[in-house]
């Protein structure tokens, strides 16, 4: 029998049949691992707001790993490229973020006394002998060093320039390639605490209650503000306002401790807040709505103060001192001394969960679904870094 071409109708039927017969892959139900973002600056960013990339762990939390170091861990770590950077015994140590295992270390010759900063593949670490070291993150070799850094000097890197306070009470701008000084501005007081925002550097530190604002483009002092205190904690710049806490030396009560909100361009005072009883205060966090600050006492009190008015939104007791609280979304995380790690609701202060911490907790970094808590037992005892996860 002579076979004839059946035309396009048969072709369509064959295509339809093949299409119908092909199996359909079910939608993927695999749980994606939490995103791991770098935390390269002290307090989360150059504005020092305390805002972390997260995500944070959720209740119930458990210990994923714990690192015990040879020296006390008194500052939260930096996180970059899956590595956690912490102080060693006169060295800089890198841990694996997933396991806590030691990856490498670099001898620095003295103890770290400031939080490390990372930018463009270089780690900047200041040691107690007044040296800031620039260490290559890949080769683990020191690229250059700057001698004469202020005690505990925070390093800030923005737009290809390294900013650093010196023992001569200057703010210096360094070339990140070789550490050479580009320019300097004499401040006249401690410049160990440095915050940068909108073309301005805000500097202060130990031994003075004066905050100085430096115009980076004009390389000159823009304004000063005297808090009347003995020293300053790290200021926070956010949305045109500079928040400054002047505190007493040695965390002494009864010395006029206050939080000030200033116009960031002019230094004009907007409002001030002082907790009842004039207790000592310490570092704080700032959201779009509130400043989260508390007493450096045991037990302590945590206050949410409205950024626009300085009025108390809410207050809550906590088991330990309030220092270096951090923010992720609508939650506030606080490593509260021997009170451990607390997660609180930013709107109400209500406690969501707690986790015990060995030793005296000193700060927390949140990324990749983990909370990294630095702690110490004593000034001369080994410290720990604990990674909490869900």
C-alpha positions, -999 to +999 in steps of 0.1 A: +000+000+000+012+034-009+019+055+023+010+092+021+023+121+042-004+130+066+005+167+068+011+189+098-018+175+118+001+142+125+033+162+134+014+182+159-001+150+174+033+134+177+048+165+194+019+167+218+023+130+227+060+134+233+054+165+254+027+148+275+049+118+281+079+138+293+082+137+331+078+170+350+105+177+376+089+186+410+096+220+425+128+221+446+121+219+483+158+221+494+164+246+521+189+272+510+217+279+535+216+314+551+235+341+532+269+349+546+278+386+544+311+401+554+313+423+585+344+443+579+340+473+601+336+478+639+299+481+648+289+469+614+297+499+592+317+532+592+287+550+607+290+526+637+253+520+639+255+485+652+234+472+623+244+437+611+237+420+578+223+389+594+204+367+592+204+359+629+198+325+645+162+318+657+150+301+688+160+275+698+197+283+694+226+260+699+264+262+700+279+253+666+315+257+677+336+274+703+372+287+700+393+292+731+421+317+725+453+324+744+442+360+753+410+376+765+386+385+736+374+420+745+361+431+711+338+415+685+355+399+655+355+408+618+341+384+592+354+383+556+355+356+529+343+329+553+370+337+578+367+351+614+395+374+625+404+374+662+434+383+683+460+357+693+490+359+716+507+389+699+492+378+666+462+380+643+443+347+639+419+336+612+392+310+620+370+291+596+335+305+599+318+271+594+339+251+619+359+274+641+392+257+630+423+278+629+432+286+593+463+308+597+479+334+619+503+363+615+527+374+643+524+411+650+548+415+679+522+429+704+486+424+714+457+437+694+440+465+713+414+477+687+389+460+664+403+449+631+391+464+598+392+448+563+391+465+529+401+455+494+419+423+506+438+440+534+434+435+571+442+466+593+451+458+629+463+481+656+485+468+684+493+480+719+528+493+709+512+520+687+516+502+654+489+497+628+497+467+606+484+462+570+482+424+563+474+409+530+444+386+533+456+362+507+493+359+513+491+366+551+521+388+548+524+422+563+524+448+535+533+479+555+530+493+590+523+527+605+541+536+637+525+561+662+489+550+662+467+561+691+460+536+718+431+515+706+429+534+674+400+524+651+409+522+614+384+535+588+388+530+551+367+550+526+371+560+490+406+546+488+419+563+519+429+549+553+420+572+583+436+567+616+442+586+649+477+591+662+495+595+695+502+631+685+465+637+685+462+640+648+438+624+623+460+611+594+449+601+559+471+572+546+476+557+511+463+521+514+490+509+489+521+518+510+509+535+542+524+569+533+507+599+549+487+620+524+476+647+549+469+652+586+448+674+608+457+682+644+428+676+667+444+683+701+427+654+719+424+616+717+413+603+683+410+566+690+372+565+682+365+574+646+331+575+627+328+585+591+297+596+572+288+620+544+323+634+539+329+640+576+350+622+603+339+624+639+367+617+663+370+614+701+382+590+727+398+586+761+408+615+783+384+640+769+347+646+765+351+667+733+338+655+700+356+670+669+341+669+633+366+670+605+357+680+569+376+654+549+374+673+516+387+705+531+410+687+555+401+709+584+381+710+617+345+718+610+332+720+646+337+708+681+312+698+709+321+694+746+300+668+764+315+677+797+324+641+803+358+623+809+357+603+777+336+594+747+324+560+735+322+554+697+298+580+682+271+570+657+262+590+625+228+583+609+205+603+587+221+637+593+224+633+631+254+624+652+248+606+685+275+611+711+277+595+746+300+612+770+309+589+799+330+590+831+365+575+834+365+540+848+327+537+844+321+558+875+285+569+883+276+604+892+297+622+866+272+637+842+269+608+818+246+618+789+237+609+753+235+638+729+220+642+694+238+668+673+233+681+638+260+662+619+269+692+597+270+720+623+273+703+657+242+721+670+226+702+699+191+688+692+184+670+724+201+650+753+192+620+774+205+611+808+192+579+826+179+583+861+205+582+889+234+592+865+247+556+860+276+549+836+268+541+800+286+525+771+284+518+733+250+518+717+231+510+685+208+532+663+178+521+641+156+543+620+134+549+650+154+546+683+187+547+700+194+516+721+216+525+750+219+512+785+237+513+818+271+497+822+261+481+855+252+446+867+222+442+865+216+468+838+188+487+822+183+490+784+166+521+770+150+527+736+153+565+730+134+581+701+159+594+675+138+625+668+129+636+704+152+619+729+121+606+748+122+571+762+101+547+740+106+518+764+130+505+790+138+469+802+160+454+829+187+430+817+209+407+838+242+423+829+257+455+815+245+470+782+274+474+758+277+471+720+241+460+712+235+451+676+205+451+652+191+427+626+156+435+612+132+440+641+154+424+667+181+437+691+209+414+701+229+420+733+258+401+748+251+412+784+281+403+804+275+371+824+239+374+814+248+358+781+233+365+747+198+381+746+175+386+716+149+414+722+121+429+702+131+464+690+095+477+694+088+466+729+120+453+745+104+420+751+128+391+754+126+366+726+153+341+737+185+339+756+216+317+753+243+312+780+279+324+773+310+312+791+327+342+806+320+379+804+304+386+769+319+416+751+301+419+718+282+400+690+284+398+652+255+384+632+258+369+597+250+337+579+224+326+605+251+327+632+258+349+662+295+352+671+300+362+707+334+373+720+339+368+758+366+368+785+370+354+819+395+379+832+420+405+819+448+379+819+428+347+812+420+330+778+390+343+760+364+325+739+345+331+707+313+311+705+293+306+673+255+302+679+232+288+653+196+276+650 
